[in-house]
Amino acid sequence: MAPRHGAVDPSAGDKPRSYDQSAASRRLLRRLIEVAAIPLEPQQRLDRVVRMIATDMVAEVCSVYAQRSGDLLELFATEGLAPNSVHRVRMRVGEGLVGSIAATGKVVNTSDAQSHPNFRYFPETGEEIYHSFLGVPLLRSGRVAGVLTVQNRAPRNYSDDEVEALEVIGTILAEMFASGGLVDLKVYGYIAGLRRESARLDGVRLVEGVAIGRAWLHEPKIVISKLIAENSASELARLDVAVAKFRASMDALVESPDLGTGEHRDVFEALRMFAHDPGWVRRIRETIETGLSAEAAVRRVQEETRLKLGHVADPYLRERLQDLDDLANRLLRQLTGQTLHHDPSDLPAETILIARSLSAADLIEYDRTKIKGIVLEEGSRTAHVTIVARALDIPMLGRVEGVMAATDPGDLIAVDGDHGHVFLRPSEDVEQSFANSILIRVERRRILEAQRNLPSVSLDGIRIGLSLNAAFLIDLAHLDESGAEGIGLFRTELTFMNRARYPDLEAQTEYYRSVMEKVGDLPILFRTLDVGSDKQLPYWRTPAEDNPAMGWRAIRMMLDRPVVLREQLRAMLRAADGRPLCVMFPMITEVAEFDAARALLDRELARLDAEGRPRPVKLDVGVMLEVPALFWQLPAILRRVDFVSLGSNDLFQFMFACDRGNPQLTDRYDVLSPGLLNFVHDLVQRCRASGVRLSVCGEMASRPLEALALIGLGVRHLSVTTADLAPVKAMLRSVEIGPLHTYLTSLLEVSDHSLRRRLQAYAQDHQVVLPPGVYRP
């Protein structure tokens, strides 16, 4: 096997073995750049390019295939195959050798193409006489935009140097494709979208809310004018200067007083950590040594990283891809001297930001007052940008497949973040209907906000406790104004997830103290660390699991790592400093697990005494009931706890053996099914008989219709999201719970798939207020 570039041949002094090949590649790259500057039609230019590559690489065939809409690959130019096959030969992604390269993004190098299992013969090309085949992907924006191939009659495997040379050429061609220099974008609509019709796309709710505006595509179009390195040493020096400047800019961003305090700073601390990663810069330096300029090397490493991580399912790895993508763009701006393409002054007053992915830093750099909604092809509920969007109160949807390709800049976009829908180029009727709905929501919000400080009491005088779910200090900023009675669930794991390193005892203590001071005299319930499954920590390695939602997570992990749980409990006890403290253990499956966790808490209480620190004036300890198995140990667990909190999100998927993240099962089962409501009804009765307070803190409590069912079954404490507090309060202030209870319990034995329609009819008949999601102006 031929050595890679830079391998030293002892017989040649200090000269690399691949010196001649590298020099030839550089000459070819320069000639390609020269051809790009000649005033030719795109097709003529592309024809000349393939001839040059074939001549330089001593190949009898050189072909370029471009990806069209509908996952089709089309032969756009060839030297050696039948000329009349150009623009006639088409194949699907995954079909044939070229299609497999487009599907996987991997190089294919074979000495006998026709014996390859993926080979497909196209008689119009006349390629049956060629045996050797080498194909590389043309990568752009993390996707394969085309395929470049060379072929020879003689059977042989192409050397590593030839493979690398063709990959470097592919980097240059991808840039030319993106600029329109090789493809007439006015004729071929696979890059520049043609006029499109109205459409509705579905996604996942990340931040709820509704918005209408004009599409602004977030796709940093950084033009790379210098592609070839005249002198690798000078390009390496340019890279070092740019890296130093962009690292300094990240440091300045993190230290900026405008960034605020709390979780935002943790997010950008993580980004700064990636900026200082030496491995990433080392890969760029190695790529410069192949003959590319510093800018082209950064682009190539960026595209390779996108391709490697773009299809992984692990949410943590996908979020790191977004971080690395953002940093690569920042470094490119330093090298090219180009500013952000999204100048805040250019944004329309009502902007819907459309992106494949978006980093927290990207969002912060926009004029947020003009952004009314965000739609992503990727994204998750725990991504950094989601945290920032939630803090800025910007509705956001994620996992909207194909939205970038389906949207043109300036398109009218309507975003329904409450139900997970995106309406592209809506018709006049739909636009008017949406506009009317927004006006109604604005008015309803005004009415609901007026009830903020009214008591949470039903028409027949039954008081319902309404608390908020929270995870960050910023969630507590307006607690006094919300009318909530406290924090019914504080998710401690999210502050762990958005740090670059594990927070030590002092950091945790200070954080919990800040939380308690923000809450003041109102009660707050801390849930201990609930990580695992889709909530991974960047500094912990966890094993791959076939079914992570039912795997090593939450209390199971903490009991296996008791030092971590003890340190968290110690930090909470110290932060309380004599104030009341309420602690909840998540995902308790059996009484023995609660006993083990409680024993660790007792040891920390003893330690507190030994240190002479004050105990909490009142200590309540409870469990989150989300694993059905615990229900059949209720008598024992109820003797041990001060409260039970029903986690409806996990309980739902465990009861129905239904992955709540699977879009095919989204509407398969319903929380308002007789089975789950019977479970809640029995739990209410048994907790009441034992004198143990029961609350519900999952999504079920935050939806007015579901909350109606819960209070009808006897639940008297709900913990909801901030945006849903007013709608839920309006609902409960408009209902008589006594008659509702009689009606609902009479339905528990029916065989309906769901009681949703019956409850909706009851609410309508009895003038119960069920407001939709609230528009965020």
C-alpha positions in Angstrom: 0.0 0.0 0.0 1.3 3.4 -0.9 2.2 5.7 2.0 0.1 8.6 3.0 1.3 12.2 2.4 4.1 13.0 4.7 5.5 9.5 5.1 9.3 9.8 4.9 11.4 7.7 2.5 14.9 7.2 4.1 16.4 6.9 0.6 15.1 10.3 -0.3 16.5 12.4 2.5 13.8 14.6 4.1 11.6 14.6 1.0 8.2 12.8 1.3 7.6 9.8 -0.9 4.5 11.4 -2.2 6.2 14.6 -3.1 5.7 14.2 -6.9 2.1 13.2 -6.5 1.4 16.1 -4.1 3.0 18.6 -6.5 0.9 17.2 -9.4 -2.2 17.6 -7.3 -1.4 21.2 -6.5 -0.9 21.9 -10.2 -4.3 20.3 -11.0 -6.0 22.3 -8.3 -4.6 25.5 -9.5 -5.7 24.7 -13.1 -9.2 24.0 -11.7 -9.3 27.4 -10.1 -8.1 29.0 -13.3 -10.9 27.3 -15.3 -13.4 28.5 -12.7 -12.4 32.1 -13.7 -12.9 31.6 -17.4 -16.1 33.1 -18.8 -17.8 29.9 -19.8 -21.3 28.5 -19.4 -21.5 26.2 -16.4 -21.9 23.0 -18.5 -18.9 23.9 -20.6 -16.8 24.6 -17.5 -17.8 21.3 -15.9 -17.0 19.4 -19.2 -13.5 21.0 -19.2 -13.0 20.1 -15.5 -13.7 16.4 -16.0 -11.3 16.3 -19.0 -8.6 17.9 -16.9 -9.1 15.5 -14.0 -9.1 12.5 -16.3 -5.8 13.7 -18.0 -4.1 14.5 -14.8 -5.0 11.2 -13.0 -4.3 9.1 -16.2 -7.9 7.9 -16.0 -9.8 6.8 -19.1 -13.1 8.0 -17.5 -14.0 10.9 -15.2 -17.6 11.6 -14.3 -19.5 14.0 -12.1 -23.0 13.1 -10.7 -25.1 15.7 -9.0 -27.9 15.0 -6.5 -31.3 16.2 -7.7 -34.6 16.5 -5.7 -36.3 13.2 -4.9 -33.1 11.5 -3.9 -32.0 11.1 -7.6 -28.4 11.3 -8.9 -27.9 12.6 -12.4 -24.9 12.3 -14.6 -23.9 15.9 -15.2 -20.6 15.5 -17.1 -18.2 12.8 -18.3 -15.0 12.2 -20.1 -14.9 8.7 -21.5 -18.5 7.5 -21.2 -21.0 8.0 -24.0 -21.6 11.8 -24.4 -25.4 11.3 -25.0 -25.7 9.7 -21.5 -25.2 13.1 -19.8 -28.4 14.3 -18.1 -30.1 11.1 -19.2 -28.6 8.6 -16.8 -30.3 8.9 -13.4 -30.3 6.6 -10.4 -31.7 6.6 -6.9 -29.5 7.3 -3.9 -28.4 3.8 -2.8 -28.6 2.4 -6.3 -25.4 1.2 -8.0 -21.8 2.2 -6.9 -22.5 5.9 -7.3 -25.7 5.7 -5.4 -24.1 3.8 -2.5 -21.4 6.6 -2.3 -24.2 9.1 -2.1 -26.1 7.1 0.5 -23.1 6.5 2.8 -20.7 9.3 2.1 -17.9 6.7 1.9 -15.2 6.2 -0.8 -15.6 3.2 -3.1 -12.3 1.9 -4.5 -12.4 -1.4 -6.5 -10.3 -3.1 -9.1 -13.4 -4.9 -10.6 -16.5 -2.7 -10.5 -18.7 -5.2 -12.3 -18.2 -7.8 -9.6 -19.0 -5.4 -6.8 -22.3 -6.3 -5.1 -23.6 -2.8 -5.6 -22.8 -2.5 -9.3 -25.6 -1.6 -11.7 -25.1 -1.5 -15.4 -26.5 1.4 -17.5 -26.2 0.3 -21.1 -26.4 3.9 -22.5 -23.1 4.8 -20.8 -20.9 2.1 -22.5 -19.0 1.6 -19.2 -18.9 -2.2 -19.4 -15.3 -2.2 -20.7 -14.0 -0.4 -17.6 -13.0 -2.4 -14.5 -11.2 -0.1 -12.1 -13.4 2.3 -10.2 -12.8 5.1 -7.7 -15.6 7.3 -6.4 -15.6 10.0 -3.7 -18.5 12.0 -2.3 -18.9 15.8 -2.9 -19.8 17.0 0.6 -21.7 20.2 1.3 -23.6 21.2 4.5 -23.2 17.8 6.0 -24.8 16.1 3.0 -23.6 14.5 -0.2 -24.3 17.0 -3.0 -22.7 14.8 -5.7 -20.2 12.1 -6.6 -16.9 12.3 -8.5 -15.6 9.1 -10.2 -12.6 7.9 -12.2 -12.4 4.6 -14.1 -9.8 2.6 -16.1 -10.0 -0.5 -18.2 -7.1 -2.3 -16.5 -8.1 -3.9 -13.2 -6.2 -2.2 -10.3 -6.8 -0.6 -6.9 -6.1 3.1 -6.8 -3.4 4.1 -4.3 -4.0 6.0 -1.1 -2.3 9.0 -2.7 -4.8 8.9 -5.6 -7.7 8.5 -3.3 -6.6 11.5 -1.2 -6.0 13.5 -4.3 -9.5 12.8 -5.6 -11.0 13.7 -2.2 -9.1 17.0 -2.2 -10.4 17.7 -5.8 -13.9 16.8 -4.5 -13.5 19.5 -1.8 -12.8 22.1 -4.5 -15.7 20.9 -6.8 -18.1 21.1 -3.8 -17.3 24.7 -3.4 -17.7 25.4 -7.1 -21.1 23.6 -7.0 -22.2 25.7 -4.1 -21.4 28.9 -6.0 -23.1 27.9 -9.1 -19.9 27.8 -11.1 -20.4 24.3 -12.3 -24.2 24.0 -12.4 -26.8 26.5 -13.8 -29.0 27.1 -10.8 -31.6 28.8 -13.0 -32.1 25.6 -15.0 -31.6 22.9 -12.4 -33.7 23.4 -9.2 -32.0 20.8 -7.0 -30.1 23.6 -5.2 -32.1 26.7 -5.9 -35.7 25.8 -5.2 -38.3 26.3 -7.8 -41.7 27.8 -7.0 -43.4 25.6 -4.4 -46.9 25.1 -3.2 -48.4 25.3 0.3 -47.3 22.5 2.6 -47.6 21.4 6.2 -44.7 19.8 8.0 -44.7 18.2 11.4 -42.1 18.2 14.1 -41.4 18.0 17.8 -42.4 20.8 20.3 -39.3 22.2 21.9 -40.6 25.6 23.1 -44.3 26.1 22.9 -46.0 29.1 21.4 -47.4 30.4 18.0 -45.8 32.8 15.5 -46.2 34.0 11.9 -43.4 35.6 9.9 -41.1 35.5 6.9 -38.6 32.8 6.6 -34.9 33.6 7.1 -32.6 30.6 6.3 -29.8 30.3 8.8 -27.1 28.9 6.6 -23.8 30.7 7.0 -22.7 31.1 3.4 -19.1 31.8 3.8 -17.5 32.3 0.4 -14.0 30.7 0.2 -12.1 32.5 -2.5 -8.7 31.0 -1.7 -8.8 27.2 -2.1 -5.2 26.2 -2.8 -2.1 26.6 -0.6 0.8 28.3 -2.4 2.9 27.6 0.6 1.7 25.2 3.3 3.9 26.8 6.0 2.3 30.2 5.5 -1.2 28.6 5.5 -0.3 26.9 8.9 0.8 30.3 10.2 -2.5 31.9 9.0 -4.4 29.1 10.8 -2.5 29.7 14.1 -3.3 33.4 14.0 -7.0 32.8 13.2 -7.3 30.1 15.9 -5.8 32.5 18.5 -8.2 35.3 17.5 -11.3 33.1 17.5 -10.4 31.6 20.8 -10.0 35.1 22.2 -13.4 36.0 20.8 -15.0 33.0 22.5 -13.3 34.0 25.8 -14.7 37.5 25.4 -18.2 36.2 24.7 -18.2 34.1 27.8 -16.9 36.9 30.0 -19.2 39.5 28.5 -21.5 41.1 31.2 -24.3 41.1 28.5 -24.4 37.4 28.6 -26.0 37.4 32.1 -25.6 34.8 34.8 -26.8 31.3 35.4 -27.2 28.6 32.7 -26.4 30.8 29.7 -22.8 31.1 31.0 -22.5 27.3 31.4 -23.6 26.8 27.8 -21.0 29.1 26.5 -18.3 27.7 28.8 -18.9 24.3 27.1 -18.5 26.0 23.7 -15.2 27.6 24.9 -14.0 24.1 25.9 -14.5 22.8 22.4 -12.8 25.9 20.9 -9.6 24.9 22.9 -9.7 21.3 21.8 -6.2 20.5 20.3 -7.4 17.4 18.3 -9.8 19.4 16.2 -7.1 21.9 15.2 -4.6 19.1 14.6 -6.9 17.6 11.9 -7.1 20.9 10.2 -3.3 21.3 10.1 -2.9 17.8 8.6 -5.4 18.7 5.9 -3.5 21.9 5.0 -0.5 19.7 4.3 -2.4 18.0 1.5 -2.3 21.2 -0.5 -5.4 23.0 0.6 -5.6 26.5 1.9 -6.4 27.1 5.6 -10.0 28.0 4.7 -10.5 24.9 2.5 -9.0 22.7 5.1 -11.4 23.9 7.8 -14.3 23.3 5.4 -13.1 19.8 4.6 -12.8 18.8 8.3 -16.2 20.4 8.9 -17.9 18.4 6.2 -16.2 15.2 7.2 -17.3 15.7 10.8 -20.9 16.5 9.7 -21.0 13.3 7.7 -19.7 11.2 10.5 -22.0 12.5 13.2 -24.9 13.7 11.1 -26.8 10.4 11.3 -26.0 9.3 14.9 -29.0 8.8 17.2 -27.2 9.7 20.4 -28.5 13.1 21.4 -25.3 14.2 23.1 -23.2 13.5 20.0 -25.6 15.3 17.8 -25.5 18.4 20.1 -21.7 18.3 20.0 -21.9 18.3 16.2 -23.8 21.6 16.4 -21.1 23.0 18.6 -18.3 21.9 16.3 -20.2 23.2 13.3 -20.6 26.6 14.9 -16.9 26.8 15.8 -15.8 25.8 12.3 -17.9 28.7 10.9 -16.5 31.1 13.4 -12.9 30.1 12.4 -13.8 30.4 8.7 -15.0 34.0 9.4 -11.7 34.8 11.0 -9.7 33.3 8.1 -11.8 35.0 5.3 -12.5 38.2 7.2 -16.2 37.8 6.4 -18.8 39.0 8.9 -22.0 37.0 9.8 -24.3 36.7 6.9 -27.2 37.3 9.2 -26.7 41.0 9.9 -29.4 41.8 12.6 -30.3 45.0 10.7 -31.3 42.8 7.7 -33.8 40.7 9.5 -37.5 41.4 8.8 -39.5 42.7 11.8 -41.4 39.3 12.0 -38.8 36.6 11.3 -39.1 32.8 11.4 -35.6 31.4 11.6 -35.2 28.2 9.6 -32.1 26.1 10.2 -30.7 22.6 9.9 -29.2 23.1 13.3 -28.6 26.1 15.4 -26.1 26.8 18.2 -26.8 28.8 21.2 -24.1 31.3 20.1 -25.8 31.7 16.7 -29.1 32.6 18.4 -27.5 35.1 20.8 -25.9 36.9 17.8 -29.2 37.6 16.1 -31.5 40.5 16.9 -33.8 38.4 19.1 -36.4 41.2 19.2 -37.2 40.3 15.5 -37.2 36.6 15.8 -40.7 35.3 16.4 -40.2 31.6 15.9 -37.5 29.0 15.1 -37.8 25.8 13.1 -35.0 23.2 13.0 -34.4 20.0 11.1 -32.5 18.7 14.1 -32.7 19.8 17.8 -33.7 18.3 21.1 -35.3 19.4 24.3 -32.0 19.4 26.1 -29.9 21.1 23.4 -28.1 24.3 24.4 -30.1 26.4 21.9 -33.4 25.1 23.3 -32.3 26.3 26.7 -31.6 29.8 25.3 -34.8 29.9 23.2 -36.9 29.0 26.2 -35.2 31.7 28.2 -36.0 34.2 25.5 -39.5 32.9 25.1 -39.2 32.1 21.4 -41.5 29.3 20.1 -39.3 26.5 18.6 -39.9 23.2 16.8 -37.3 20.5 16.1 -37.0 17.5 13.9 -39.0 19.0 11.1 -37.6 16.9 8.3 -36.8 18.6 5.0 -37.8 22.1 6.1 -34.6 23.7 4.8 -35.1 22.2 1.3 -38.8 23.0 1.3 -38.4 26.7 2.3 -37.3 29.7 0.2 -36.0 32.9 1.9 -38.9 35.3 2.5 -41.6 32.6 2.4 -44.5 33.2 4.7 -44.3 30.7 7.6 -46.8 29.9 10.3 -45.5 28.1 13.3 -47.8 26.2 15.7 -45.5 25.3 18.5 -48.3 24.1 20.7 -49.1 21.2 18.4 -45.9 20.8 16.4 -47.0 22.0 13.0 -45.2 24.3 10.5 -47.3 25.8 7.6 -45.2 26.8 4.6 -46.6 29.4 2.2 -50.1 29.0 3.6 -53.1 29.9 1.4 -55.0 33.1 2.0 -57.7 31.1 3.9 -55.2 29.4 6.1 -53.2 32.6 6.7 -56.4 34.5 7.6 -57.5 31.7 9.9 -54.1 31.7 11.6 -54.1 35.4 12.0 -57.5 35.3 13.6 -56.4 32.6 15.9 -53.4 34.7 17.0 -55.6 37.7 17.7 -57.9 35.5 19.8 -54.8 34.0 21.7 -53.5 37.5 22.4 -56.8 38.5 23.9 -57.1 35.3 25.8 -53.7 35.8 27.2 -54.6 39.2 28.4 -57.7 37.8 30.1 -55.8 35.0 31.6 -53.0 37.2 32.9 -55.6 39.3 34.7 -56.4 36.1 36.7 -52.8 35.6 37.7 -53.2 36.6 41.4 -56.7 35.2 41.8 -57.0 32.1 44.1 -56.8 28.7 42.5 -60.3 27.7 43.7 -63.1 25.9 41.8 -66.6 27.1 41.5 -67.7 24.8 44.4 -64.9 26.1 46.7 -62.2 23.4 46.3 -58.7 24.7 46.4 -56.1 23.3 44.0 -52.4 23.9 44.6 -50.6 25.2 41.5 -46.9 25.2 41.4 -44.3 25.5 38.6 -41.8 23.1 37.1 -38.3 24.7 36.8 -34.8 23.7 35.9 -32.8 27.0 35.8 -32.4 30.2 37.7 -33.9 32.0 34.8 -37.1 30.0 35.3 -37.4 31.6 38.8 -37.0 35.2 37.6 -40.7 36.0 37.6 -42.0 33.5 40.1 -43.6 36.2 42.3 -45.5 37.6 39.3 -46.7 34.2 38.1 -49.2 33.6 40.9 -47.7 30.1 41.5 -47.6 28.7 45.0 -44.0 27.5 44.7 -41.8 25.2 42.6 -43.4 21.7 42.5 -40.5 20.2 40.6 -36.9 21.5 40.3 -35.0 19.3 37.8 -31.4 19.4 39.2 -30.0 17.3 36.3 -30.2 20.1 33.7 -27.6 22.2 35.4 -25.3 19.2 35.4 -25.9 18.6 31.7 -25.0 22.1 30.6 -21.6 22.3 32.3 -18.3 21.4 30.7 -17.3 19.5 33.8 -18.8 17.9 36.9 -19.9 20.6 39.5 -18.1 20.0 42.8 -19.6 20.3 46.2 -19.0 24.0 46.5 -20.5 24.7 43.1 -23.6 22.7 43.8 -24.0 24.3 47.2 -23.8 27.8 45.8 -26.2 26.9 43.0 -28.9 25.4 45.3 -28.4 28.4 47.7 -29.1 30.8 44.8 -32.2 28.8 43.8 -33.6 28.9 47.4 -32.9 32.7 47.7 -34.7 33.3 44.4 -37.7 31.3 45.7 -37.7 33.0 49.0 -40.4 31.8 51.4 -42.3 29.8 48.8 -41.8 26.0 48.9 -39.5 24.2 46.4 -39.1 20.5 45.7 -35.7 19.4 44.5 -35.5 16.2 42.4 -32.2 14.4 42.8 -30.1 13.7 39.8 -32.1 12.1 37.0 -29.7 11.3 34.2 -29.3 8.5 31.7 -31.5 7.5 28.8 -31.8 10.7 26.7 -30.2 12.9 29.4 -26.4 12.3 29.2 -23.6 14.2 30.9 -20.7 15.2 28.7 -18.1 14.2 31.3 -19.5 10.8 32.1 -19.2 7.7 30.0 -22.3 5.5 30.0 -22.7 2.2 28.4 -24.7 1.8 25.2 -28.1 0.3 25.9 -30.7 -1.4 23.7 -33.5 0.3 25.7 -32.1 3.2 27.6 -35.4 4.6 28.8 -35.8 1.4 30.9 -32.1 1.1 31.6 -29.4 2.4 33.9 -30.7 5.8 34.8 -31.9 8.1 37.6 -31.8 6.4 41.1 -30.4 3.2 39.7 -27.3 5.0 38.5 -27.1 7.1 41.7 -27.3 4.0 44.0 -24.4 2.6 42.0 -22.6 5.8 42.4 -23.5 6.7 46.0 -20.7 9.3 46.3 -22.4 11.4 43.7 -25.8 11.2 45.4 -24.4 11.9 48.8 -22.5 14.9 47.5 -25.7 16.3 46.0 -27.7 15.7 49.1 -24.9 17.3 51.2 -25.0 20.4 49.0 -28.8 20.7 49.3 -28.6 20.4 53.1 -25.8 23.0 53.4 -27.7 25.3 51.0 -30.8 25.1 53.1 -28.9 26.4 56.1 -31.8 25.8 58.5 -34.6 26.6 56.0 -37.2 24.0 54.9 -36.0 21.4 52.4 -38.0 19.1 50.2 -36.2 16.3 48.4 -37.6 13.7 45.9 -36.0 10.6 44.6 -36.9 9.8 40.9 -37.7 6.4 39.3 -38.1 4.5 42.5 -39.1 0.9 41.4 -39.2 -0.8 44.8 -39.2 0.1 48.4 -35.7 -1.2 48.9 -34.4 1.5 46.5 -36.1 4.2 48.5 -34.7 2.8 51.8 -31.2 2.8 50.3 -31.5 6.4 49.1 -33.0 7.5 52.4 -30.1 5.8 54.3 -27.6 8.0 52.3 -29.7 11.1 53.2 -29.6 10.1 56.9 -25.8 9.7 56.8 -25.6 13.2 55.4 -27.9 14.5 58.2 -25.5 12.9 60.7 -22.6 14.5 59.0 -24.4 17.9 59.2 -24.8 17.4 62.9 -21.1 16.5 63.3 -20.0 19.6 61.5 -22.2 21.8 63.7 -24.4 23.0 60.8 -28.1 23.6 61.2 -30.6 21.0 60.0 -33.5 22.1 57.8 -36.3 23.4 60.0 -38.5 21.0 58.1 -37.4 18.1 55.9 -39.9 16.4 53.5 -38.8 13.4 51.6 -40.8 11.8 48.8 -40.7 9.7 45.7 -41.6 10.2 42.0 -44.0 7.5 41.0 -43.3 6.7 37.4 -42.6 3.0 37.4 -45.9 1.0 37.8 -44.2 -1.7 39.9 -44.1 0.7 42.9 -47.9 0.9 42.9 -48.1 -2.7 44.2 -45.9 -1.7 47.2 -47.9 1.4 48.1 -48.7 0.4 51.7 -45.0 0.1 52.5 -43.8 3.2 50.6 -46.6 5.4 51.9 -45.5 4.7 55.5 -42.0 6.0 54.6 -42.7 9.2 52.6 -44.1 12.6 53.1 -45.4 13.0 49.6 -45.7 11.2 46.2 -45.3 13.0 42.9 -46.7 11.3 39.8 -44.4 11.6 36.9 -46.9 11.1 34.1 -44.4 11.3 31.2 -42.5 8.1 32.1 -45.5 6.4 33.7 -47.4 6.7 30.4 -44.7 5.0 28.4 -44.1 2.3 31.0 -47.7 1.5 31.4 -48.4 1.2 27.7 -44.9 -0.2 26.7 -44.9 2.8 24.3 -41.8 4.8 23.4 -43.0 8.4 23.8 -40.3 9.6 21.4 -41.5 7.3 18.6 -43.5 9.4 16.0 -45.3 6.3 14.8 -46.8 5.8 18.3 -47.5 9.5 19.0 -51.3 9.1 18.7 -51.5 5.3 19.4 -52.3 5.7 23.1 -53.8 8.5 25.2 -53.2 9.6 28.8 -57.0 10.0 29.1 -57.6 6.2 28.5 -59.7 4.4 31.1 -56.7 2.3 32.1 -54.4 5.1 33.1 -57.3 7.1 34.7 -58.2 4.1 36.8 -54.6 4.0 38.0 -54.7 7.6 39.0 -58.0 7.2 40.7 -56.8 4.3 42.8 -53.6 6.1 43.7 -55.5 9.2 44.8 -57.7 7.1 47.2 -54.8 5.3 48.7 -52.7 8.4 49.2 -55.6 10.2 50.8 -56.3 7.3 53.2 -52.7 7.4 54.3 -52.5 11.1 54.7 -49.8 11.4 52.1 -49.9 14.4 49.7 -50.1 13.5 46.0 -49.2 15.8 43.2 -48.8 15.4 39.4 -45.8 17.1 37.8 -45.6 15.7 34.2 -47.0 17.1 31.0 -50.4 15.8 31.9 -50.7 18.4 34.6 -49.9 21.2 32.2 -52.6 20.6 29.7 -56.0 22.0 30.7 -58.1 19.1 29.5 -55.9 16.5 31.1 -55.7 18.7 34.3 -59.5 18.7 34.3 -59.4 14.9 34.5 -56.9 14.9 37.2 -58.8 17.2 39.5 -62.0 15.3 38.7 -60.3 12.2 40.0 -59.2 13.9 43.2 -55.7 15.3 42.6 -55.3 18.5 44.5 -51.8 19.5 43.7 -50.5 20.2 40.1 -47.0 21.4 39.0 -47.1 22.9 35.6 -45.0 24.9 33.1 -44.9 28.6 33.4 -46.8 29.2 30.1 -49.6 26.8 31.1 -50.2 28.1 34.6 -52.8 30.7 33.6 -54.7 28.4 31.2 -54.9 25.7 33.9 -56.0 28.2 36.5 -58.7 29.6 34.2 -60.0 26.0 33.7 -60.2 25.1 37.4 -61.8 28.4 38.3 -64.6 27.7 35.9 -65.5 24.1 37.0 -67.5 22.5 39.8 -65.4 19.6 40.8 -68.1 17.7 42.7 -70.3 17.0 39.6 -67.2 16.5 37.5 -66.0 13.8 39.9 -69.4 12.0 39.7 -69.4 12.0 35.9 -65.8 11.0 35.5 -65.8 8.1 37.9 -68.9 6.7 36.2 -66.9 6.4 33.0 -63.9 4.4 34.4 -65.3 1.1 33.5 -66.1 1.9 29.8 -64.1 0.2 27.1 -63.4 3.4 25.1 -59.9 3.9 23.7 -59.9 7.3 25.3 -62.3 9.5 27.3 -61.0 12.7 25.6 -64.1 13.4 23.5 -66.4 12.8 26.4 -64.4 15.2 28.6 -64.4 17.8 25.8 -68.2 17.5 25.5 -68.6 17.8 29.3 -66.4 20.9 29.3 -68.4 22.5 26.5 -71.8 21.6 28.1 -70.7 23.0 31.5 -68.9 26.2 30.2 -65.5 25.0 31.4 -62.8 27.3 30.1 -60.3 25.2 28.0 -58.0 27.9 26.4 -55.6 26.8 23.7 -51.9 27.5 23.9 -51.1 31.2 24.6 -49.6 33.3 21.8 -46.3 34.9 22.6 -46.2 38.3 20.9 
